[in-house]
């Protein structure tokens, strides 16, 4: 999205900054490996101690990776489908995975 709005050079710089931020956060959480996952393992932790950039940066990297696998237009369609499916509801990581897999299967049969 950043590349579309501001150009490829800025998108690359922001990616480098985000990667640096992620590496710093991972280093700071070495003694709490459950908090370095995209899907947090909160055992023995409080929400305050779990707050970091890890989930945001890993989530953004996951979205970038998924988009690179299925293409920008398909991923954009998936995001619309996902938002419409869970509008004003609560979701889990498993909901996201299941919805993505369902969307992919439906897209494969469309051609």
C-alpha positions in Angstrom: 0.0 0.0 0.0 2.8 2.4 0.9 4.4 1.8 -2.6 1.1 2.8 -4.3 0.7 5.9 -2.2 4.3 7.1 -1.9 6.4 5.1 -4.3 8.7 2.1 -4.1 11.7 3.8 -2.6 9.7 4.9 0.5 8.1 1.5 0.8 11.6 -0.1 0.9 12.8 2.3 3.5 9.8 1.7 5.7 10.3 -2.0 5.4 13.9 -1.7 6.5 12.8 0.4 9.5 10.1 -2.1 10.4 12.6 -4.9 10.2 15.0 -3.1 12.5 12.2 -2.4 14.9 11.2 -6.1 14.8 14.7 -7.3 15.4 15.1 -4.9 18.3 11.8 -6.1 19.9 12.8 -9.8 19.4 16.1 -9.2 21.1 14.4 -7.4 24.0 12.0 -10.4 24.4 14.6 -13.2 24.2 13.8 -14.3 27.8 10.0 -14.5 26.9 9.8 -16.5 23.7 6.0 -16.8 23.9 5.8 -13.1 23.3 7.8 -13.2 20.1 5.1 -15.1 18.2 2.5 -13.6 15.9 -0.1 -15.5 17.9 0.9 -14.7 21.5 1.5 -17.2 24.2 0.5 -15.1 27.2 1.4 -17.7 29.9 2.9 -15.9 32.9 2.6 -12.5 31.2 0.4 -9.5 31.6 -1.0 -7.5 28.6 1.2 -4.6 29.6 4.4 -6.8 29.4 3.3 -8.3 26.1 3.0 -4.9 24.4 5.6 -4.6 21.6 5.9 -4.1 17.9 6.4 -7.8 17.2 2.8 -8.6 16.3 2.3 -5.5 14.2 5.5 -6.1 12.2 5.0 -9.8 11.9 1.4 -9.2 10.8 2.5 -6.7 8.2 5.1 -9.2 6.9 2.5 -12.0 6.8 0.2 -9.8 4.7 3.0 -8.8 2.4 3.9 -12.5 2.0 0.3 -13.6 1.4 -0.1 -10.9 -1.2 3.0 -12.0 -3.0 1.7 -15.5 -3.2 -1.8 -14.8 -4.5 -1.3 -11.4 -6.2 -2.3 -7.9 -5.3 -5.8 -8.0 -6.8 -6.7 -11.4 -5.2 -5.4 -10.3 -1.9 -7.4 -7.1 -2.0 -10.5 -9.1 -2.8 -9.7 -11.4 0.1 -9.4 -8.5 2.5 -12.8 -7.2 1.4 -14.3 -10.7 1.8 -12.7 -11.0 5.3 -14.0 -7.6 6.4 -17.5 -8.3 5.2 -17.5 -11.7 6.8 -16.4 -10.5 10.3 -17.9 -7.0 10.2 -18.5 -5.9 13.8 -17.5 -9.3 15.2 -14.6 -10.8 17.1 -12.1 -13.0 15.3 -9.3 -15.3 16.1 -6.1 -16.3 14.3 -7.8 -19.5 13.3 -10.7 -17.5 11.8 -8.2 -15.7 9.6 -6.6 -18.9 8.5 -9.8 -20.7 7.8 -11.2 -17.7 5.9 -8.1 -17.3 3.8 -8.1 -21.0 2.9 -11.9 -20.9 2.1 -11.4 -17.8 -0.1 -8.4 -19.5 -1.9 -10.4 -22.6 -2.6 -13.4 -20.6 -4.0 -11.0 -18.5 -6.1 -9.4 -21.6 -7.5 -12.7 -22.9 -8.9 -13.6 -19.5 -10.4 -10.7 -19.9 -12.9 
